[in-house]
Amino acid sequence: MTTRSIRRGAALGLALLLAGPSAATRGDTFRVKTGRGTFLVEVDAPGITVRADGDDLVVSRPPGEEIRVKFDDERAARASSDPAFSILRDGKAILTARRIGAAPPMLLAPAVGSKGERALGGPANGSAWGLAITPDGKTLATGHQGFIRVWDLATLAERFNVPTGKTVRRVALTPDGASLASAEYQHEAGKAMGNLVLRDGKTGEALRVSDPVEAVHGVAIDPSGKVVVSSSWAEKDIRVWDAETGKQVGTLKGHSGVVGTIAYSPDGKTLASAGDNTVRLWDVDTGEVRKILRGHGKSVESVAFSADGKTVGSGGFDATARAWDAATGKLLATFEADEPVLAVAVSPDGKAVAAASARWGNGFYGRAPAEVRVWDVASSKPLATLPEQPNQVFGVVFTPDGKSLITASLSGAVTVYDLAQFPPEKAAPPPGR
């Protein structure tokens, strides 16, 4: 048996991080606890095993080679966001690992703005994409560029974070917060390839990882936690997954274009999907379409339910947000924005819709300021206008009391706004704009 060491100072590459079952075949992920901490390990080739030996990780691979990974600099291993390593064969990573908790640093306390808004993070937080909240208002999950954070919403204290090494595009929680589902991807050979990951909502440990899905974009989990559905920018169909096995068990067909986001009704009986120029409401028991909501002039990017399930909100590239009666499919109100609407939320009582709008595309490569407004469904008039967001906003959600709105921005900020502090009028633009 040959043995060689990879020392921390010579670690190679970046980590691809997921926790998962203790197996050692291609694509499996698991965790290993050493004297220097617990590591998330992803295996990219068959036949590999990983074990702890004191402070070291020991990697065995055919035909009998053993690699001992040492972390000699204890101070750096404790403080750095990267004790991370990749083991290469023929120029390709066969195994990558990183210590749990090695996410970018967070503020010790939320930054408080002039009107009491509380920002949970900034640029070091990594681009924030998705939000999910439990109905009791106790738990908030946020998806970022490279990791997931879960917060105690009452105190805004972070409970835990999970590095993923991938863009976490969407997150979803079961009502009790026990299960957390995420849509995660990274670019491989010119394609955005990803997975649906089901985690323990209390610890972040990955319990199931789906087969690869190209351009996975949306995720929703039914209230029981037994079924996960996903959408993709590369597919017209919606995939249905068994949460217990992580295997695909069905497909919902009907959209003529790619599907943006998806959302379960609070009672779990209806699934809403936003795609092409429509919103479709699916009967979960039969897999049939109950209603097709027509009216958007361009592709629909976002969809959400009110807490009572009676109102559906949608937003799209036609620069409108809309409110619909979930039972009849009737259009209740239309709200016009200046740019494409990238995220919507419906207040718990269904009486208001929040819409985030911004130029499309620029936010990925530069500044694309976003506008977030809250609209009254009955009158179609604005109720609140938030300060201009520094970059695109892809996540908005009301708190269960309907008094605050939480936004997730590509700037990295996750911010909680007390809506009573923000009047409906737009603020004057900054000088020079």
C-alpha positions in Angstrom: 0.0 0.0 0.0 1.3 3.4 -0.9 0.8 6.3 1.5 1.1 10.1 0.9 -0.1 13.2 2.8 -1.9 16.3 1.7 -1.1 19.0 4.2 -3.3 22.0 4.9 -0.9 24.5 3.4 -1.0 22.6 0.1 -4.7 21.9 -0.1 -6.0 21.7 -3.7 -9.1 23.2 -5.2 -12.5 24.2 -3.8 -14.9 21.9 -1.9 -18.2 20.7 -3.1 -20.1 20.2 0.1 -23.1 18.1 1.0 -23.9 15.9 4.0 -25.5 12.5 3.3 -25.6 8.8 3.8 -22.4 6.9 4.8 -21.7 5.2 1.5 -18.8 5.3 -0.9 -19.9 5.2 -4.5 -19.8 7.9 -7.1 -21.9 10.9 -6.1 -22.4 9.8 -2.5 -21.9 12.3 0.3 -21.4 11.9 4.0 -19.7 13.3 7.1 -16.6 12.3 9.0 -15.7 13.5 12.6 -12.0 14.0 13.4 -10.2 15.6 16.3 -10.1 18.8 14.2 -13.8 18.9 13.5 -16.5 17.3 11.4 -16.0 17.3 7.7 -18.5 17.1 4.8 -17.2 14.8 2.1 -18.4 14.2 -1.4 -17.2 11.2 -3.4 -16.8 11.7 -7.1 -15.5 8.2 -8.0 -16.5 4.7 -7.0 -14.7 2.5 -4.5 -13.5 5.2 -2.1 -13.8 5.1 1.6 -13.0 7.8 4.1 -12.4 7.4 7.9 -11.1 9.4 10.8 -7.8 8.6 12.5 -7.3 11.0 15.4 -7.0 14.5 13.9 -6.5 13.2 10.3 -8.8 12.1 7.5 -7.7 8.9 5.8 -8.9 8.3 2.3 -8.6 4.8 0.7 -9.0 4.2 -3.0 -8.4 1.3 -5.4 -6.1 -0.5 -6.0 -5.0 -0.1 -2.4 -3.7 3.5 -2.1 -4.1 5.4 1.1 -4.0 9.2 1.4 -3.7 10.8 4.8 -5.0 14.4 5.0 -3.3 16.4 7.8 -4.2 19.8 9.2 -1.0 20.9 10.8 -1.8 24.5 11.4 -4.3 24.3 14.2 -4.9 28.0 14.4 -5.6 28.2 10.7 -7.8 25.1 10.8 -10.0 26.6 13.4 -10.2 30.1 12.0 -10.2 29.7 8.2 -13.2 29.3 6.0 -10.9 26.9 4.1 -9.5 23.9 5.5 -10.7 22.4 2.2 -9.2 20.0 -0.1 -9.7 18.1 -3.3 -8.0 14.8 -4.2 -7.3 14.6 -8.0 -6.8 11.7 -10.4 -6.0 12.4 -14.0 -6.8 16.1 -13.4 -10.3 15.4 -12.1 -11.5 15.6 -8.5 -12.4 12.2 -7.1 -13.2 13.5 -3.6 -13.7 16.9 -2.1 -14.2 17.9 1.6 -14.5 20.8 3.9 -15.1 21.4 7.5 -18.7 22.0 8.6 -19.4 25.6 9.6 -16.9 27.1 7.3 -19.3 29.6 5.8 -18.5 33.3 5.5 -18.6 35.2 8.7 -21.8 36.8 9.9 -22.5 39.9 11.8 -22.7 39.2 15.5 -26.0 41.1 15.6 -28.3 42.4 12.8 -27.4 45.8 11.5 -30.3 48.2 12.3 -31.3 50.9 9.7 -32.7 54.3 10.3 -36.3 53.0 10.2 -35.6 49.9 12.3 -35.0 47.5 9.4 -32.7 44.7 10.4 -30.1 43.4 8.0 -28.9 39.8 8.7 -25.9 40.0 6.4 -24.1 41.9 3.7 -21.7 41.1 0.9 -19.8 38.6 3.1 -23.1 36.7 3.4 -22.9 35.6 -0.2 -25.6 36.4 -2.8 -29.0 35.6 -1.1 -31.5 33.9 -3.4 -34.3 32.1 -1.6 -36.3 32.4 1.6 -38.6 30.1 3.5 -40.5 30.7 6.8 -42.5 28.4 9.1 -46.1 29.4 9.7 -45.4 29.9 13.4 -42.8 32.5 12.6 -40.1 30.8 14.6 -37.8 29.6 11.8 -36.3 31.3 8.7 -34.2 29.5 6.1 -32.1 31.4 3.6 -30.3 30.1 0.5 -27.1 31.7 -0.6 -24.2 31.4 -3.0 -22.5 28.4 -1.5 -24.4 27.7 1.7 -27.7 27.6 3.6 -28.4 29.5 6.9 -31.2 28.8 9.3 -32.3 31.5 11.8 -34.4 31.9 14.9 -36.7 34.5 13.6 -37.6 35.9 17.0 -34.1 36.8 17.9 -32.5 36.8 14.4 -29.8 34.6 15.8 -28.3 32.0 13.4 -29.0 28.4 14.6 -26.7 26.8 12.1 -25.2 27.1 8.6 -24.4 24.4 6.0 -21.8 25.0 3.4 -22.8 23.5 0.0 -20.2 24.7 -2.5 -23.2 25.3 -4.8 -25.7 28.0 -5.5 -28.7 27.4 -3.4 -31.4 28.8 -5.6 -34.5 28.0 -3.6 -35.3 26.6 -0.1 -38.5 25.2 1.4 -39.5 24.2 4.9 -42.2 21.9 6.3 -44.6 23.7 8.6 -42.9 22.2 11.7 -39.4 23.1 10.4 -38.4 19.5 10.7 -37.5 19.1 7.0 -35.7 21.5 4.7 -35.5 21.1 0.9 -33.2 23.0 -1.4 -32.5 23.3 -5.1 -28.7 23.6 -5.6 -26.6 23.8 -8.7 -23.2 24.6 -10.1 -21.8 25.0 -13.6 -20.2 22.0 -15.1 -18.9 21.9 -18.7 -21.1 24.9 -19.7 -24.3 23.5 -18.0 -25.9 24.4 -14.7 -26.2 20.9 -13.1 -27.7 20.4 -9.7 -29.7 18.3 -7.2 -32.6 18.5 -4.9 -31.3 18.0 -1.4 -33.5 17.1 1.6 -32.1 18.0 5.0 -32.9 17.7 8.6 -34.4 21.1 9.4 -32.9 21.1 12.9 -29.3 20.3 12.0 -28.9 20.9 8.3 -27.7 17.3 7.8 -28.4 16.1 4.2 -30.6 13.0 4.3 -31.4 12.5 0.6 -29.8 13.8 -2.6 -31.6 13.5 -5.9 -30.1 12.4 -9.2 -28.6 15.3 -11.1 -31.0 17.8 -12.7 -30.0 20.3 -15.3 -30.7 24.0 -14.3 -32.7 23.0 -11.2 -34.5 26.2 -10.2 -37.5 25.7 -8.0 -38.3 23.4 -5.0 -41.4 22.9 -2.8 -42.1 20.3 -0.1 -45.5 19.2 0.9 -46.6 19.9 4.5 -46.2 16.2 5.5 -42.6 16.2 4.3 -43.2 13.1 2.2 -43.1 14.6 -1.3 -40.7 17.1 -2.9 -41.3 18.7 -6.3 -38.9 20.6 -8.5 -38.8 22.8 -11.5 -36.0 23.6 -14.0 -35.0 26.4 -16.4 -34.2 23.6 -18.8 -37.5 21.7 -18.7 -41.2 22.2 -19.2 -42.2 19.5 -16.8 -42.3 19.4 -13.0 -40.6 16.5 -11.3 -42.1 14.7 -8.3 -39.7 13.1 -5.8 -40.2 10.6 -2.9 -38.7 12.3 0.1 -38.1 9.0 1.8 -36.0 7.5 -1.0 -34.8 10.6 -2.9 -36.0 9.0 -6.1 -38.2 10.6 -8.8 -41.7 9.0 -8.8 -43.6 11.2 -11.2 -43.8 14.1 -13.7 -46.4 16.8 -14.1 -46.8 17.8 -17.8 -48.7 20.8 -19.1 -46.6 23.9 -19.4 -45.5 24.9 -22.9 -42.4 26.6 -21.6 -39.9 26.2 -18.8 -41.2 26.4 -15.2 -39.9 29.1 -12.9 -41.1 28.6 -9.3 -43.5 26.3 -7.6 -45.4 26.4 -4.3 -47.7 24.2 -2.3 -50.9 25.5 -0.8 -50.8 25.5 3.0 -53.1 22.5 3.2 -50.9 20.6 0.7 -53.9 19.9 -1.6 -52.8 22.2 -4.4 -49.5 22.9 -6.2 -49.0 26.2 -8.1 -46.5 26.4 -10.8 -45.2 29.5 -12.7 -44.1 28.9 -16.3 -44.6 30.1 -19.9 -47.2 32.9 -19.6 -49.4 31.1 -17.1 -49.8 29.9 -13.5 -51.2 26.4 -13.2 -53.0 25.0 -10.1 -52.6 21.2 -9.8 -54.7 18.8 -7.8 -52.1 17.0 -5.8 -54.1 13.8 -5.4 -54.9 13.3 -9.1 -52.0 15.2 -10.8 -54.6 17.0 -12.9 -54.7 20.8 -13.6 -57.5 22.4 -11.7 -57.1 25.9 -13.0 -54.9 27.8 -15.5 -54.5 31.4 -14.6 -54.0 33.4 -17.8 -53.2 37.1 -18.1 -49.4 37.6 -17.9 -48.0 38.8 -21.2 -44.6 37.1 -20.7 -43.1 34.3 -18.8 -44.1 34.0 -15.1 -41.2 33.9 -12.7 -42.7 33.7 -9.2 -45.8 32.3 -7.5 -47.0 32.2 -3.9 -50.0 31.4 -1.7 -51.6 33.3 1.2 -51.6 31.5 4.5 -55.3 30.6 4.2 -54.7 29.3 0.6 -57.4 31.4 -0.8 -55.2 33.9 -2.7 -52.4 33.2 -5.2 -49.8 35.9 -6.2 -47.7 35.8 -9.3 -45.0 38.0 -10.9 -43.5 37.9 -14.3 -41.3 39.3 -17.1 -44.2 41.5 -18.3 -43.4 43.8 -15.3 -46.6 43.0 -13.5 -47.6 41.2 -10.3 -51.1 39.8 -10.0 -53.5 38.4 -7.4 -55.9 35.6 -8.1 -58.7 33.8 -6.4 -57.3 30.3 -5.9 -60.8 28.6 -6.0 -62.2 30.2 -9.1 -59.0 31.3 -10.9 -60.5 34.9 -11.2 -58.0 37.7 -11.5 -58.4 40.0 -8.5 -55.9 42.7 -9.2 -52.9 43.7 -11.4 -50.0 45.7 -10.1 -47.6 47.4 -12.6 -43.9 47.7 -12.0 -41.1 49.3 -14.0 -39.1 46.2 -14.5 -39.7 42.4 -14.5 -41.1 41.1 -11.3 -38.7 38.4 -10.0 -40.4 37.6 -6.6 -43.8 37.8 -5.0 -45.3 37.1 -1.6 -48.9 37.2 -0.4 -49.8 38.5 3.0 -51.2 35.9 5.4 -54.7 37.3 5.1 -54.5 37.5 1.3 -55.2 41.3 1.3 -51.8 42.4 0.1 -49.1 41.3 -2.4 -45.4 42.1 -2.2 -43.5 42.4 -5.5 -39.8 42.8 -6.1 -38.8 44.0 -9.6 -35.4 44.7 -11.3 -33.7 44.6 -14.6 -33.0 41.0 -15.6 -29.5 39.7 -16.0 -27.4 42.6 -14.9 -27.5 41.6 -11.3 -25.4 38.5 -12.0 -22.5 40.6 -13.2 -23.0 44.1 -11.8 -25.4 46.3 -10.0 -29.1 46.0 -10.9 -31.1 48.0 -8.2 -34.4 46.5 -7.2 -37.7 48.0 -6.1 -39.9 46.2 -3.6 -43.5 47.4 -3.1 -46.5 46.1 -1.2 -49.9 46.5 -2.9 -53.5 46.4 -1.6 -55.5 43.7 -3.4 -58.8 45.4 -3.0 -57.8 48.8 -4.3 -54.7 48.0 -6.4 -52.9 50.9 -4.6 -49.5 50.7 -3.0 -49.3 50.2 0.8 -45.6 50.4 1.2 -42.4 51.1 -0.8 -39.2 49.8 0.7 -35.8 51.6 0.2 -34.1 50.8 -3.1 -32.4 47.4 -2.9 -28.7 47.4 -4.0 -29.2 44.4 -6.3 -31.9 42.0 -7.6 -34.3 40.5 -5.1 -35.3 36.9 -5.8 -36.9 36.2 -2.4 -39.6 38.0 -0.4 -41.8 36.6 2.3 -44.2 38.1 4.9 -43.9 37.3 8.6 -46.9 35.4 9.9 -48.4 38.5 11.5 -48.3 40.3 8.2 -46.6 43.3 9.7 -43.1 42.7 8.3 -41.5 41.7 5.0 -38.3 39.9 4.6 -36.2 40.2 1.4 -33.2 38.3 0.0 -30.9 40.2 -2.3 -28.1 39.3 -4.6 -26.1 41.9 -2.7 -26.0 39.3 0.1 -28.4 41.1 2.4 -31.3 39.4 4.1 -33.4 42.2 5.6 -36.5 42.4 7.8 -38.7 45.5 7.3 -41.4 46.8 9.6 -43.9 47.8 6.9 -45.5 50.4 9.1 -42.3 52.5 8.8 -42.4 52.7 5.0 -45.0 54.9 3.2 -46.4 53.9 -0.2 -44.8 56.8 -2.1 -41.6 56.1 -3.9 -38.5 57.9 -2.5 -36.8 60.4 -4.8 -34.0 58.8 -6.9 -30.4 59.4 -5.9 -28.7 62.3 -7.6 -27.6 61.6 -11.1 -30.2 58.8 -11.7 
